[in-house]
Amino acid sequence: MSLGAYCVICCRRIGTSASRLKSRTSWRNIHSFSTADIEDHDCAVWLLLRKSREDDRAARLEAVQEMSQAHHWHDYQYRVIAQACDPRTLIGLARSKESDLRFFLPPPPLPSLKEDSSTEEELRHLLASLPQTEIDECLQYFTSLALSESSQSLAAQKGGLWCFGGNGLPYAESFGEVPSATVEMFCLEAIVKHSEIPSHCDHIEAGGGLQLLQRLYQLHKDCPKVQRNIMRIIGNMALNEHLHPAIIHSGWVSLMAEALKSFHIMEASHAARTLANLDRETVHEKYQDGVYVLHPQCRTSQPIKADVLFIHGLMGAAFKTWRQQDSERVQLENSLVDEDRYTTCWPKTWLAKDCPALRIISVEYDTSLSDWRARCPMERKSIAFRSNELLSKLRAAGVGDRPMIWISHSMGGLLVKKMLLEASKKPELSAVINNTRGVIFYSVPHHGSHLAEYSVNIRYLLFPSLEVKELSKDSPALKALQDDFVEFAKDKNFQVLNFVETQPTFIGSMIKLHIVPVESADLGIGDLIPVDVNHLNICKPKTKDAFLYQRTLQFIRETLARDLEK
């Protein structure tokens, strides 16, 4: 139905003669229609629709903002917008914090499964149809592995170990009584990596992947890990602008708009990434897999003046590494009322509130496919490999366009040092260096770790994604990285803050280890502050008033003071 027809419906609802309205105007001449002609308040709906299609970008943004602030319309008025707005407006509403979910139509009906087929079989068929070109050795191997398994064979593996690294699936029973979910997870993990290749995204869409993934998304509402991997795939596909119409038409914007309002930080952040990649009206950056904006996740009038980047250590993650210390966990219902009491991600809640002019990004690098060492022939990735991979992703996200601070935990600090040194060698990355103001290191083993003194099995357990020799105190690569970075940081006058644990960390039930001693965490420049916590809790403040958080906040404010005042 045309927008002009909806104008008629709006006025008919409040008793205005449809014929009278038709004699006055049509959608073709609606742009010349003045407010003096409007006799009824209800017609503000279609006036906003007209405004949302103006050539002037500022007018369009203002129209979306006005729509998002409408909270007292009738149901049919929201439906008018939902059915008549263009994709640009729909995405804008999805990324507006206050938008009513009635703006979003339910996704269209999904096509029926083929006769004698199941979602598991359809997923395996989709994976099998994807090209085996442009993919690494590990993905080739795991694609083959996923396709060779079935729910029946997994069910027969009772208690069998299916662990392919730190984020792998320990047992077939991981998802309850339905082992097919494990097969689906294997397939999804492989499709995630396929979706990082633009041409493979075209094959996913052509093979009905958008609808099949939506079916899985709905079926596994009680399985967050399945849903997150599906959102990763959609977010990767959204990097390709020619696929935007297909993504929007298949109903994913409605699902992401709902997920963005979730109180679960991971769900909201995955949705925010997908919607930002779809929003070419206000977002110029592109967020590749593993790069998540924690703040702002919605459109905002708040000017963003600087970036803060969070880089976790290995076996960590973009969200869980930065949660509040668990010793005084507050019940979920209380945390929903007061995030100052408990948060599952302090950069998103505490720091965003204290420094609203920051863009806060958390990075999650690959600790899944590349860590399937037990069965995957691909070698582990070194610090040098990962630093270049992350630099490319961060630059695509606009890192370097603003002043910034890097915040890292454990091995993530070695990645930060390597990234900055690598960026200094490439003229196209000079902005990253010129805009770096400072670095915070949480228990980073600048001079190596005692972990390297333990058995190979223990080292693999703790640091599965790096060559163990890079942790050794006598590692030439580690020493060179340390010496080069200190000289470089002094030359660039980076501000530096080092925290270090003073308590040992329990590894399983048998091993108690001081992972990063004070002498290893001493970079040689900047303040070095010992804290009475273990290695895991060095980046997890107990409360918002805790010294760890307040000293971090002080460093950020002081280091970016001039930039935030502009």
C-alpha positions as CSV (number, residue, x, y, z in Angstrom):
1,M,0.0,0.0,0.0
2,S,1.3,3.5,-0.9
3,L,2.1,6.1,1.7
4,G,-0.7,8.3,0.2
5,A,-3.2,5.6,1.0
6,Y,-2.0,5.5,4.6
7,C,-2.6,9.3,4.8
8,V,-6.2,8.5,3.9
9,I,-6.4,5.8,6.5
10,C,-5.0,8.1,9.2
11,C,-7.6,10.8,8.6
12,R,-10.4,8.3,8.1
13,R,-9.7,6.9,11.6
14,I,-10.6,10.3,13.1
15,G,-13.6,11.0,11.0
16,T,-12.1,13.0,8.2
17,S,-13.7,12.4,4.8
18,A,-11.4,10.3,2.7
19,S,-12.7,11.8,-0.5
20,R,-12.1,15.3,0.9
21,L,-8.4,14.3,1.6
22,K,-8.0,12.8,-1.8
23,S,-9.3,16.0,-3.4
24,R,-6.7,18.0,-1.6
25,T,-3.5,16.0,-2.2
26,S,-1.9,12.8,-3.2
27,W,1.5,11.4,-2.3
28,R,3.0,12.8,-5.5
29,N,2.3,16.4,-4.4
30,I,2.7,15.8,-0.7
31,H,5.9,17.8,-0.6
32,S,4.0,20.9,-1.4
33,F,1.4,20.3,1.3
34,S,1.6,22.9,4.0
35,T,0.8,22.5,7.7
36,A,-2.0,24.9,7.3
37,D,-3.9,22.2,5.4
38,I,-3.7,19.8,8.3
39,E,-6.8,19.8,10.4
40,D,-6.2,16.8,12.5
41,H,-3.4,16.0,14.9
42,D,-3.3,12.4,13.7
43,C,-1.9,13.4,10.4
44,A,1.4,14.2,12.1
45,V,2.2,10.6,11.5
46,W,2.3,10.9,7.8
47,L,3.9,14.3,7.9
48,L,6.8,12.6,9.8
49,L,6.9,10.0,7.1
50,R,7.2,12.7,4.5
51,K,9.9,14.4,6.5
52,S,11.8,11.1,6.8
53,R,12.1,11.0,3.0
54,E,13.4,14.5,2.6
55,D,16.6,15.1,0.6
56,D,18.0,17.0,3.5
57,R,19.9,14.6,5.8
58,A,19.3,16.8,8.9
59,A,15.6,16.8,8.3
60,R,15.5,13.0,8.0
61,L,17.4,12.5,11.2
62,E,15.1,14.9,13.0
63,A,12.1,13.0,11.7
64,V,13.5,9.7,13.1
65,Q,14.2,11.3,16.4
66,E,10.7,12.7,16.7
67,M,9.2,9.3,15.8
68,S,11.3,7.5,18.4
69,Q,10.1,9.9,21.0
70,A,6.4,9.1,20.3
71,H,5.1,7.0,23.2
72,H,1.4,7.7,23.2
73,W,0.3,6.9,19.7
74,H,-2.4,4.3,19.0
75,D,-1.3,0.9,17.8
76,Y,-2.4,1.5,14.2
77,Q,-0.3,4.7,14.1
78,Y,2.9,2.7,14.8
79,R,1.8,0.2,12.2
80,V,1.5,3.1,9.6
81,I,5.1,3.9,10.2
82,A,6.2,0.3,10.3
83,Q,4.5,-0.5,6.9
84,A,5.3,2.7,5.1
85,C,8.7,3.8,6.2
86,D,11.8,3.3,4.0
87,P,14.7,1.0,5.1
88,R,16.8,4.0,6.2
89,T,14.1,5.1,8.6
90,L,13.5,1.6,9.9
91,I,17.2,1.2,10.8
92,G,17.3,4.6,12.3
93,L,14.3,3.7,14.6
94,A,16.0,0.4,15.5
95,R,19.1,2.3,16.6
96,S,17.1,4.9,18.6
97,K,17.2,4.0,22.3
98,E,13.6,5.1,23.0
99,S,11.8,3.6,20.0
100,D,8.7,1.7,20.7
101,L,8.9,-1.9,19.4
102,R,5.5,-1.5,17.7
103,F,7.4,0.3,15.0
104,F,8.7,-3.1,13.9
105,L,6.6,-5.6,12.0
106,P,7.1,-9.3,12.8
107,P,9.5,-11.0,10.4
108,P,7.7,-12.5,7.3
109,P,6.7,-16.2,7.6
110,L,9.6,-18.5,7.1
111,P,9.6,-21.0,4.1
112,S,8.6,-24.5,5.0
113,L,11.4,-27.1,5.5
114,K,11.9,-29.5,2.7
115,E,10.1,-32.8,3.0
116,D,11.8,-35.2,5.3
117,S,14.3,-32.6,6.3
118,S,15.3,-30.9,9.6
119,T,17.0,-27.6,10.6
120,E,20.2,-29.5,11.3
121,E,20.2,-31.1,7.9
122,E,19.4,-27.8,6.2
123,L,22.3,-26.1,8.1
124,R,24.7,-28.9,7.0
125,H,23.5,-28.5,3.5
126,L,24.1,-24.7,3.6
127,L,27.6,-25.3,5.0
128,A,28.3,-27.9,2.3
129,S,27.3,-25.4,-0.4
130,L,29.8,-22.8,0.6
131,P,33.0,-22.4,-1.4
132,Q,36.2,-24.0,-0.1
133,T,38.3,-21.2,-1.6
134,E,39.9,-18.2,0.3
135,I,39.7,-20.1,3.6
136,D,42.5,-21.3,5.8
137,E,43.6,-24.8,6.5
138,C,41.8,-25.0,9.8
139,L,38.5,-23.9,8.5
140,Q,38.7,-26.4,5.7
141,Y,39.4,-29.1,8.2
142,F,36.6,-28.1,10.6
143,T,34.1,-27.7,7.8
144,S,34.8,-31.3,6.8
145,L,34.5,-32.4,10.5
146,A,31.2,-30.6,11.0
147,L,29.7,-32.2,7.9
148,S,30.9,-35.6,8.8
149,E,29.1,-35.6,12.2
150,S,25.4,-36.0,13.0
151,S,23.3,-35.9,16.0
152,Q,23.1,-39.7,16.1
153,S,26.9,-40.1,16.1
154,L,27.2,-37.4,18.8
155,A,24.6,-39.1,21.0
156,A,26.6,-42.2,20.8
157,Q,29.6,-40.4,22.1
158,K,28.2,-40.3,25.7
159,G,30.6,-38.3,27.7
160,G,33.1,-38.1,24.9
161,L,35.3,-35.0,25.0
162,W,34.4,-32.5,22.3
163,C,36.7,-29.7,23.3
164,F,38.4,-27.7,20.6
165,G,39.9,-25.0,22.8
166,G,39.0,-22.4,25.4
167,N,35.6,-21.6,23.9
168,G,34.8,-25.1,22.6
169,L,32.0,-27.4,23.6
170,P,33.1,-29.8,26.4
171,Y,30.4,-32.4,26.0
172,A,27.6,-33.4,23.7
173,E,25.2,-32.8,26.6
174,S,26.2,-29.1,26.8
175,F,22.9,-28.0,25.4
176,G,20.7,-30.4,27.3
177,E,18.9,-33.4,25.9
178,V,19.1,-32.4,22.2
179,P,22.5,-33.3,20.8
180,S,21.6,-31.8,17.5
181,A,22.3,-28.4,19.0
182,T,25.9,-29.5,19.3
183,V,26.0,-30.4,15.6
184,E,24.4,-27.1,14.8
185,M,27.0,-25.2,16.9
186,F,29.8,-27.0,14.9
187,C,28.2,-25.8,11.7
188,L,27.6,-22.3,12.9
189,E,31.2,-21.9,14.1
190,A,32.3,-22.8,10.6
191,I,29.8,-20.5,8.9
192,V,30.9,-17.6,11.1
193,K,34.3,-17.9,9.6
194,H,32.9,-18.3,6.1
195,S,30.9,-15.1,6.6
196,E,34.1,-13.1,7.1
197,I,34.7,-13.6,3.4
198,P,32.4,-11.2,1.3
199,S,31.9,-13.6,-1.6
200,H,30.9,-16.3,0.8
201,C,28.2,-14.1,2.3
202,D,26.6,-13.9,-1.2
203,H,26.5,-17.7,-1.2
204,I,24.9,-17.8,2.3
205,E,22.2,-15.3,1.2
206,A,21.6,-17.1,-2.1
207,G,21.3,-20.5,-0.3
208,G,18.5,-19.2,1.9
209,G,20.8,-18.7,4.9
210,L,19.0,-15.5,6.2
211,Q,15.8,-17.5,6.6
212,L,17.4,-20.7,7.9
213,L,19.5,-18.7,10.5
214,Q,16.3,-17.0,11.6
215,R,14.6,-20.3,12.1
216,L,17.5,-21.5,14.3
217,Y,17.5,-18.1,16.1
218,Q,13.9,-18.6,17.1
219,L,14.3,-22.3,18.0
220,H,17.2,-21.7,20.3
221,K,15.9,-18.8,22.4
222,D,17.1,-20.7,25.5
223,C,20.7,-21.1,24.1
224,P,22.5,-17.8,24.1
225,K,25.7,-19.2,22.5
226,V,23.8,-20.4,19.4
227,Q,22.0,-17.1,19.1
228,R,25.2,-15.1,19.5
229,N,26.9,-17.0,16.7
230,I,23.9,-16.4,14.5
231,M,24.1,-12.7,15.2
232,R,27.8,-12.8,14.4
233,I,27.0,-14.2,11.0
234,I,24.3,-11.5,10.3
235,G,26.7,-8.8,11.5
236,N,29.3,-10.0,9.1
237,M,26.9,-10.1,6.2
238,A,25.8,-6.6,7.1
239,L,29.4,-5.4,6.2
240,N,28.4,-5.9,2.6
241,E,26.0,-3.1,1.6
242,H,24.6,-4.9,-1.4
243,L,23.1,-7.4,1.0
244,H,21.3,-4.8,3.2
245,P,18.0,-5.1,1.2
246,A,17.9,-8.9,1.7
247,I,18.8,-8.6,5.4
248,I,16.1,-6.0,6.0
249,H,13.4,-7.8,3.9
250,S,14.0,-11.1,5.8
251,G,13.0,-9.3,9.1
252,W,16.3,-9.2,10.9
253,V,16.0,-5.5,11.7
254,S,13.0,-6.2,13.9
255,L,14.8,-9.0,15.7
256,M,17.9,-6.8,16.3
257,A,15.8,-3.9,17.5
258,E,14.4,-6.2,20.2
259,A,17.8,-7.7,21.1
260,L,19.3,-4.2,21.4
261,K,16.9,-3.5,24.3
262,S,18.0,-6.7,26.1
263,F,19.5,-6.3,29.6
264,H,22.0,-9.1,28.6
265,I,25.1,-7.1,27.6
266,M,26.3,-9.7,25.1
267,E,23.0,-9.9,23.3
268,A,22.6,-6.2,23.1
269,S,26.2,-5.6,21.9
270,H,25.9,-8.2,19.1
271,A,22.7,-6.5,17.9
272,A,24.3,-3.1,18.2
273,R,27.1,-4.2,15.9
274,T,24.8,-5.5,13.3
275,L,22.6,-2.4,13.3
276,A,25.6,-0.1,13.2
277,N,26.8,-2.0,10.1
278,L,23.4,-1.5,8.5
279,D,23.2,2.2,9.4
280,R,24.9,4.0,6.6
281,E,23.0,7.2,7.4
282,T,24.9,8.0,10.6
283,V,27.7,5.4,10.8
284,H,30.8,5.6,8.6
285,E,32.8,2.9,10.3
286,K,32.4,-0.8,9.8
287,Y,32.6,-3.2,12.7
288,Q,34.1,-6.5,11.8
289,D,33.7,-9.7,13.7
290,G,35.0,-9.3,17.3
291,V,34.9,-5.5,17.4
292,Y,32.1,-4.3,19.7
293,V,31.0,-0.8,20.6
294,L,30.0,-0.9,24.3
295,H,29.1,2.8,24.2
296,P,27.2,4.4,22.5
297,Q,25.2,1.5,21.1
298,C,22.4,3.8,19.9
299,R,22.2,7.0,17.9
300,T,23.1,9.9,20.1
301,S,23.3,13.6,20.0
302,Q,26.3,13.4,22.5
303,P,29.5,14.3,20.6
304,I,32.1,11.6,20.8
305,K,35.5,13.1,21.4
306,A,37.8,10.1,22.1
307,D,38.0,6.4,22.1
308,V,38.9,3.9,24.8
309,L,39.8,0.4,23.6
310,F,39.7,-2.7,25.8
311,I,41.9,-5.7,24.8
312,H,41.5,-8.9,26.8
313,G,44.0,-11.6,27.4
314,L,43.9,-15.1,26.0
315,M,41.2,-17.2,27.5
316,G,39.4,-14.0,28.1
317,A,36.6,-12.4,26.1
318,A,35.2,-9.0,25.1
319,F,32.7,-8.9,27.9
320,K,33.4,-11.4,30.7
321,T,37.0,-10.2,31.2
322,W,35.7,-6.8,32.2
323,R,32.9,-7.9,34.5
324,Q,32.7,-6.9,38.2
325,Q,34.5,-9.2,40.6
326,D,32.2,-12.1,41.4
327,S,32.8,-12.3,45.2
328,E,29.9,-10.1,46.0
329,R,27.5,-10.9,43.2
330,V,24.2,-9.2,43.5
331,Q,20.9,-10.9,42.5
332,L,19.9,-10.3,39.0
333,E,16.7,-8.5,39.9
334,N,18.7,-6.0,42.0
335,S,21.3,-5.4,39.3
336,L,18.5,-4.4,36.9
337,V,17.5,-1.7,39.3
338,D,20.9,-0.4,40.1
339,E,23.8,-1.0,37.8
340,D,26.1,0.9,40.2
341,R,25.8,-2.1,42.5
342,Y,26.6,-4.8,40.1
343,T,27.5,-4.9,36.4
344,T,28.5,-7.7,34.0
345,C,30.7,-5.2,32.1
346,W,32.0,-2.2,33.9
347,P,33.2,-0.3,30.8
348,K,29.7,-0.4,29.4
349,T,27.9,0.7,32.5
350,W,30.2,2.6,34.9
351,L,32.7,4.1,32.4
352,A,30.0,5.1,29.9
353,K,28.1,6.9,32.6
354,D,31.2,8.7,34.0
355,C,32.6,9.6,30.6
356,P,29.7,9.8,28.1
357,A,31.8,11.6,25.4
358,L,33.9,8.4,24.9
359,R,33.4,5.7,22.3
360,I,34.1,2.5,24.2
361,I,35.2,-0.5,22.1
362,S,35.9,-4.0,23.4
363,V,37.8,-6.4,21.1
364,E,37.4,-10.2,21.0
365,Y,40.0,-11.9,19.0
366,D,39.8,-15.5,17.7
367,T,40.1,-18.1,20.5
368,S,37.8,-20.6,18.9
369,L,38.6,-22.0,15.4
370,S,42.3,-21.3,15.5
371,D,42.6,-23.2,18.9
372,W,41.3,-26.6,17.7
373,R,44.8,-27.9,17.9
374,A,43.7,-31.5,18.9
375,R,42.2,-32.0,15.4
376,C,43.2,-28.9,13.4
377,P,46.4,-29.0,11.4
378,M,46.8,-25.2,11.5
379,E,49.5,-23.8,13.7
380,R,48.8,-21.6,16.6
381,K,48.7,-17.8,15.9
382,S,51.6,-15.7,17.1
383,I,51.5,-12.2,18.7
384,A,52.7,-10.8,15.4
385,F,49.9,-12.5,13.4
386,R,47.2,-11.4,15.8
387,S,48.4,-7.8,16.1
388,N,48.2,-7.3,12.3
389,E,44.8,-8.9,12.2
390,L,43.4,-6.7,15.0
391,L,45.0,-3.6,13.6
392,S,43.1,-4.1,10.3
393,K,39.8,-4.6,12.1
394,L,40.3,-1.6,14.4
395,R,41.3,0.7,11.5
396,A,38.1,-0.3,9.7
397,A,36.2,0.7,12.8
398,G,37.7,4.2,12.6
399,V,40.3,3.7,15.4
400,G,42.9,6.4,15.0
401,D,40.4,9.1,13.9
402,R,40.1,10.3,17.5
403,P,42.4,10.6,20.5
404,M,42.4,7.3,22.3
405,I,43.6,5.2,25.3
406,W,44.3,1.4,25.2
407,I,43.4,-0.7,28.2
408,S,44.7,-4.3,28.3
409,H,44.8,-7.4,30.5
410,S,47.6,-10.0,30.6
411,M,48.6,-11.2,27.2
412,G,46.4,-8.5,25.6
413,G,49.0,-6.0,26.7
414,L,51.6,-7.7,24.6
415,L,49.2,-7.4,21.7
416,V,48.8,-3.7,22.3
417,K,52.5,-3.1,22.3
418,K,53.0,-5.1,19.1
419,M,50.1,-3.3,17.4
420,L,51.5,0.1,18.2
421,L,55.0,-0.9,17.0
422,E,53.5,-2.4,13.8
423,A,51.4,0.7,13.2
424,S,54.5,2.9,13.6
425,K,56.0,1.2,10.5
426,K,53.1,1.8,8.2
427,P,52.3,5.3,6.9
428,E,48.7,4.5,6.4
429,L,48.4,3.8,10.2
430,S,50.1,6.9,11.3
431,A,46.9,8.3,12.7
432,V,46.7,5.4,15.2
433,I,50.1,6.5,16.6
434,N,49.4,10.2,16.5
435,N,46.2,9.9,18.4
436,T,47.3,7.4,21.0
437,R,47.4,9.3,24.3
438,G,48.1,6.5,26.8
439,V,48.0,2.8,27.8
440,I,46.8,1.0,30.9
441,F,48.3,-2.5,31.5
442,Y,46.6,-4.8,33.9
443,S,49.1,-7.5,35.0
444,V,50.9,-7.7,31.6
445,P,53.9,-10.1,31.6
446,H,56.3,-7.7,29.9
447,H,59.3,-9.8,31.0
448,G,57.7,-13.2,30.8
449,S,55.6,-15.5,33.1
450,H,56.3,-18.4,35.4
451,L,53.7,-20.3,33.2
452,A,56.5,-21.1,30.8
453,E,58.2,-23.2,33.6
454,Y,55.3,-25.6,33.7
455,S,54.5,-28.6,31.5
456,V,53.4,-28.2,27.9
457,N,49.9,-29.3,28.8
458,I,49.5,-26.7,31.4
459,R,50.8,-24.0,29.2
460,Y,48.4,-25.0,26.4
461,L,45.5,-25.0,28.9
462,L,46.2,-21.4,29.9
463,F,47.5,-19.8,26.7
464,P,46.2,-21.9,23.8
465,S,46.6,-19.3,21.1
466,L,50.2,-18.3,21.4
467,E,53.5,-20.0,20.9
468,V,54.7,-20.9,24.4
469,K,58.2,-19.7,23.7
470,E,56.8,-16.1,23.5
471,L,56.0,-16.4,27.3
472,S,59.5,-17.5,28.3
473,K,61.7,-15.1,30.2
474,D,64.5,-15.8,27.9
475,S,62.4,-15.3,24.7
476,P,64.3,-13.1,22.3
477,A,61.0,-12.0,20.8
478,L,59.6,-10.9,24.1
479,K,62.7,-9.0,25.1
480,A,62.8,-7.3,21.7
481,L,59.2,-6.3,22.1
482,Q,59.8,-4.9,25.5
483,D,62.9,-2.9,24.6
484,D,61.4,-1.5,21.4
485,F,58.2,-0.5,23.0
486,V,59.8,1.3,25.9
487,E,62.0,3.4,23.6
488,F,59.0,4.0,21.3
489,A,56.6,5.0,24.2
490,K,59.2,7.4,25.7
491,D,59.7,9.0,22.3
492,K,56.0,9.5,21.7
493,N,55.4,10.6,25.3
494,F,52.6,8.1,25.9
495,Q,51.1,8.2,29.4
496,V,51.3,4.7,31.0
497,L,49.7,3.1,34.1
498,N,50.6,-0.4,35.2
499,F,48.6,-2.5,37.7
500,V,49.9,-5.9,39.0
501,E,48.4,-8.6,41.2
502,T,50.0,-9.6,44.5
503,Q,48.0,-12.8,45.1
504,P,48.4,-16.2,43.4
505,T,45.8,-17.6,41.2
506,F,44.3,-21.1,41.5
507,I,44.5,-23.1,38.3
508,G,42.2,-26.0,38.8
509,S,42.3,-27.7,42.2
510,M,46.0,-28.6,42.2
511,I,48.0,-25.6,41.0
512,K,48.5,-22.2,42.8
513,L,50.5,-19.8,40.8
514,H,51.6,-16.2,40.8
515,I,51.1,-15.7,37.1
516,V,52.6,-12.2,36.7
517,P,55.0,-11.2,39.4
518,V,55.7,-7.5,40.2
519,E,59.1,-7.6,38.4
520,S,57.5,-8.9,35.2
521,A,54.7,-6.3,35.2
522,D,57.2,-3.4,35.6
523,L,57.3,-1.9,32.1
524,G,60.0,0.5,33.1
525,I,57.9,3.6,32.5
526,G,54.7,4.9,34.1
527,D,53.3,4.2,37.6
528,L,53.4,0.6,38.8
529,I,50.6,-0.1,41.3
530,P,50.4,-3.5,43.2
531,V,46.9,-4.5,44.0
532,D,45.8,-7.2,46.6
533,V,44.0,-9.4,44.0
534,N,44.9,-12.4,41.8
535,H,45.6,-12.4,38.1
536,L,41.9,-12.9,37.0
537,N,40.5,-10.2,39.3
538,I,43.1,-7.5,38.5
539,C,40.8,-6.1,35.9
540,K,37.6,-6.7,37.8
541,P,36.8,-4.0,40.4
542,K,34.7,-5.1,43.4
543,T,32.6,-1.9,43.3
544,K,32.4,1.3,41.5
545,D,34.1,3.0,44.4
546,A,37.0,0.5,44.4
547,F,40.5,1.8,44.0
548,L,41.0,-0.2,40.8
549,Y,38.1,1.5,39.0
550,Q,38.6,5.0,40.4
551,R,42.3,5.0,39.6
552,T,41.5,3.8,36.0
553,L,38.9,6.5,35.7
554,Q,41.3,9.2,37.0
555,F,43.9,8.2,34.4
556,I,41.4,8.3,31.5
557,R,40.1,11.7,32.6
558,E,43.6,13.2,33.1
559,T,45.1,11.8,30.0
560,L,42.2,12.9,27.7
561,A,41.5,16.1,29.6
562,R,42.4,18.5,26.7
563,D,40.7,16.4,24.1
564,L,37.4,16.1,26.1
565,E,37.4,19.9,26.7
566,K,37.4,20.7,23.0
